[in-house]
Every structure is written in C-alpha cells, then in structure tokens.
Amino acid sequence: MSQDSDTEAICEIIRKDYSPCDVSDALLKLGVPSAGYLRDIVPLPTHLGSRTRIVAPISTVLFVDKSHSPGSTYPGLSVPSESNLPADKHFSDIAPQGSIVILQQPPHHIAALLGDIVATRYKTRGIRAVVSDGRARDVVGIGELCKDDTFGCWAKAISSVGTSLEAKPWAVDVELRIGEVVVKAGDLMVADEGETVCCVIPRERVGEVVGLLPRHK
C-alpha cells in the first residue's frame, strides 16, 4: 500500500469511528501540547444538527502585513525570512487535492483571509476544508458551499473586509503555531461540525494515536 493510500485509510478509520474528543484523549495520553486542540476555531457557519466530520492531511498558508519586508517579525508567529510562494501560482492553487488548508494571519489584522470566492476555489479543486486562524467573511455564501457535507469552512472570527486591506500571502506549507499547538504540513486534522471543535494529530504520532484510540473508545 502506498503512503498516500495508507494515510487515506487512517483518515477514514478516524472519521468513521472517532470524534476529535477521542483523538484529544489519545494525544493527552501522549503528552502532545493542548492535546492537539485548536482553541477558539469553530465551523463557519455552524449547521445545527450537522454531524459532518472531516479528517485529512494539512497544508498551510501564512499571511503577513501588506507592507511586510523580509526579516520582519510578529508576536506569536513564525515567519520565514523569505517567501516560498511560486511566482506563477495563486496561493489557493498550491494545496494538494484532498487536504485541509489552514490559513494564518497576524493577530492584529481585522481583514478576512477566507471569503466565498477563495472557498469556492478551494472546493472546486477538491480541498476538503479551509480553516482560518483569523477572520472570515461572506458567511451566507460560505454556508451554501458547505451544505452538501463534503466541504467545510472554519474560522476564529468574522469580518466584513477583504484580505487586500492589510494582508498578503507569504509562505505555504510552513510550520504554524496556534496557541500551544505546532501545526506542520502533513499533520492530520480532525474537524467535527457536530462537536464544533477541531484538533491536529502530529504526523509522527499518527501510529501511536491509532493504536490508542480503540482502547480509549
């Protein structure tokens, strides 16, 4: 079995049989910071009674100030000194099909990273979910995109303002820090609309988590 097929099989097992609460119990046992929980990030919009659970590998996109210059720093963010964005691609065209994309912005920003246009592009490309560690907008339009339970959008807060007010994409598939949780490309996310929480399994601990889940369940 290929590595991609192996990952897909593990994701499907977790999706069918285990909630993010089950996963966090296993991560707590393993001493993973915050048991993988991404605090204050909720489904957007919340569908009352939805039981949609999406489990998939993560791809990341880091945003910085529009006026950002190489070497600038931000409290709480790890920013590479140089951008790794391909010159010939939009940031929404880089994440592989079947992944969950996490967008992160500096905490002082009021602009939204995620709106219905970006969400539509991601869904069309086969992305499973988009998570904004920051703000989103166009909640009504995003709600229409999420109705069929094959795609989800999550965010920490809401805005009316588009990304171009103050932010620009800087790097893809780089390490992010959300609270105490370090998120890397290839980690697995468990995003559950029914529980309205999501958590991250470090890729190097996936085997241990899968081994612990049946006993904890």
Helices and strands as residue ranges (DSSP letters): H 3-17, H 20-29, G 33-36, E 42-43, E 53-65, G 91-93, E 100-104, H 116-124, E 129-136, H 139-145, E 152-158, G 163-165, E 167-172, E 176-178, E 181-183, E 188-192, E 197-201, G 203-205, H 206-216
